[in-house]
Amino acid sequence: WFSGDNVYMANENERQEYVLNENGIIFVGNARYIEARGWYYGQFQDQLLNICLTMLDLSLYYRQDPAIDVSRRGDPKYVGRVISSMINGNDNDNGVLLGKWQGSFHSHENPSRWDGSVVILQKWCQDNYKPVQYGQCWVFAGVMCTVLRCLGIPTRLVSNFNSAHDVDRNLSIDKYYDSSGKSLNIGKDSTWDYHVWNESWFIRPDLGTSYNGWQVLDATPQEQSKG
């Protein structure tokens, strides 16, 4: 609400939606059959703020240099990067959720059964910050939306269908065939039915005013950050 803040939103309706709203819909499925899942963010529920602050203190960034980490917590792009790392536990960093896309889920929670962030974050805290099993892209995005809204950063979810996953950075999805037209299984590029990530609203004094606005953040642990 403060016009001098990096996360200031001038539109009151947008503040109500992207900061204060505790309920939302996540779109999943495929381009021909889009399913709307209800999701409870619950960012103002009891103990949620303490859990979110603990998440910052457990991060590798804080453990490497507590003074520098705390001094940068007024920067939403820094906080967004820390939280996007901490939402998933695939880096052995006390993250909130462990991702799983194949095999059986019988011994733990099937990702499709989650319908809100609060129970996940509470379970993570109650289990002494051991990653909750299991999450997939929309679960990571839903939980990250809760944490960032709780910390005062306007955040929304974005769903993309026929979602290209390019692993070699050439901005194309490559398929390989032999001389007879048989497909060769040598490329790792893929196209997913859908993918869900987050966008957070803040200005970018480091890049210039043309980059102010919605910034992409993705907590799904598919590729390593910074190499």
Solvent accessible surface area in square Angstrom, and as a share of the most:
residue,aa,sasa,rsa
1,W,151,0.53
2,F,144,0.60
3,S,84,0.54
4,G,56,0.54
5,D,63,0.33
6,N,44,0.22
7,V,28,0.16
8,Y,67,0.26
9,M,3,0.01
10,A,80,0.62
11,N,71,0.37
12,E,72,0.32
13,N,119,0.61
14,E,63,0.28
15,R,31,0.11
16,Q,87,0.38
17,E,77,0.34
18,Y,40,0.15
19,V,14,0.08
20,L,63,0.31
21,N,47,0.24
22,E,41,0.18
23,N,89,0.46
24,G,21,0.21
25,I,102,0.52
26,I,1,0.01
27,F,96,0.40
28,V,4,0.02
29,G,20,0.19
30,N,58,0.30
31,A,51,0.40
32,R,238,0.87
33,Y,151,0.58
34,I,90,0.46
35,E,68,0.31
36,A,60,0.47
37,R,55,0.20
38,G,52,0.50
39,W,6,0.02
40,Y,77,0.29
41,Y,8,0.03
42,G,0,0.00
43,Q,1,0.00
44,F,107,0.45
45,Q,71,0.32
46,D,112,0.58
47,Q,101,0.45
48,L,0,0.00
49,L,92,0.46
50,N,82,0.42
51,I,8,0.04
52,C,0,0.00
53,L,77,0.38
54,T,37,0.22
55,M,0,0.00
56,L,8,0.04
57,D,60,0.31
58,L,41,0.21
59,S,1,0.00
60,L,72,0.36
61,Y,53,0.20
62,Y,63,0.24
63,R,123,0.45
64,Q,142,0.63
65,D,54,0.28
66,P,63,0.40
67,A,77,0.60
68,I,97,0.49
69,D,2,0.01
70,V,81,0.46
71,S,87,0.56
72,R,107,0.39
73,R,61,0.22
74,G,71,0.69
75,D,32,0.17
76,P,8,0.05
77,K,62,0.26
78,Y,17,0.06
79,V,8,0.05
80,G,1,0.01
81,R,100,0.36
82,V,1,0.00
83,I,0,0.00
84,S,17,0.11
85,S,30,0.20
86,M,1,0.00
87,I,0,0.00
88,N,8,0.04
89,G,3,0.03
90,N,61,0.31
91,D,80,0.42
92,N,145,0.74
93,D,1,0.00
94,N,55,0.28
95,G,0,0.00
96,V,0,0.00
97,L,0,0.00
98,L,53,0.26
99,G,13,0.12
100,K,53,0.23
101,W,101,0.36
102,Q,151,0.67
103,G,65,0.62
104,S,64,0.41
105,F,37,0.16
106,H,164,0.73
107,S,78,0.50
108,H,85,0.38
109,E,57,0.25
110,N,53,0.27
111,P,1,0.01
112,S,47,0.30
113,R,182,0.66
114,W,23,0.08
115,D,98,0.51
116,G,5,0.05
117,S,0,0.00
118,V,18,0.10
119,V,80,0.46
120,I,0,0.00
121,L,0,0.00
122,Q,63,0.28
123,K,84,0.36
124,W,0,0.00
125,C,47,0.28
126,Q,145,0.64
127,D,61,0.32
128,N,123,0.63
129,Y,48,0.18
130,K,123,0.52
131,P,33,0.21
132,V,3,0.02
133,Q,35,0.16
134,Y,25,0.09
135,G,0,0.00
136,Q,30,0.14
137,C,10,0.06
138,W,10,0.03
139,V,0,0.00
140,F,1,0.00
141,A,2,0.02
142,G,0,0.00
143,V,0,0.00
144,M,0,0.00
145,C,0,0.00
146,T,0,0.00
147,V,0,0.00
148,L,0,0.00
149,R,9,0.03
150,C,20,0.12
151,L,45,0.22
152,G,35,0.33
153,I,11,0.05
154,P,3,0.02
155,T,0,0.00
156,R,70,0.26
157,L,34,0.17
158,V,35,0.20
159,S,33,0.21
160,N,54,0.28
161,F,44,0.18
162,N,100,0.51
163,S,6,0.04
164,A,70,0.54
165,H,34,0.15
166,D,40,0.21
167,V,54,0.31
168,D,76,0.39
169,R,202,0.74
170,N,76,0.39
171,L,168,0.83
172,S,48,0.31
173,I,55,0.28
174,D,37,0.19
175,K,145,0.61
176,Y,94,0.36
177,Y,123,0.47
178,D,53,0.27
179,S,129,0.83
180,S,97,0.63
181,G,50,0.48
182,K,141,0.60
183,S,76,0.49
184,L,70,0.35
185,N,152,0.78
186,I,118,0.60
187,G,32,0.30
188,K,168,0.71
189,D,21,0.11
190,S,39,0.25
191,T,77,0.45
192,W,68,0.24
193,D,87,0.45
194,Y,44,0.17
195,H,13,0.06
196,V,1,0.00
197,W,51,0.18
198,N,0,0.00
199,E,25,0.11
200,S,0,0.00
201,W,68,0.24
202,F,4,0.02
203,I,65,0.33
204,R,42,0.15
205,P,97,0.61
206,D,76,0.40
207,L,92,0.46
208,G,30,0.29
209,T,115,0.67
210,S,105,0.68
211,Y,129,0.49
212,N,61,0.31
213,G,5,0.04
214,W,63,0.22
215,Q,22,0.10
216,V,97,0.56
217,L,24,0.12
218,D,63,0.33
219,A,4,0.03
220,T,15,0.09
221,P,32,0.20
222,Q,69,0.30
223,E,107,0.48
224,Q,148,0.66
225,S,80,0.52
226,K,171,0.73
227,G,72,0.69
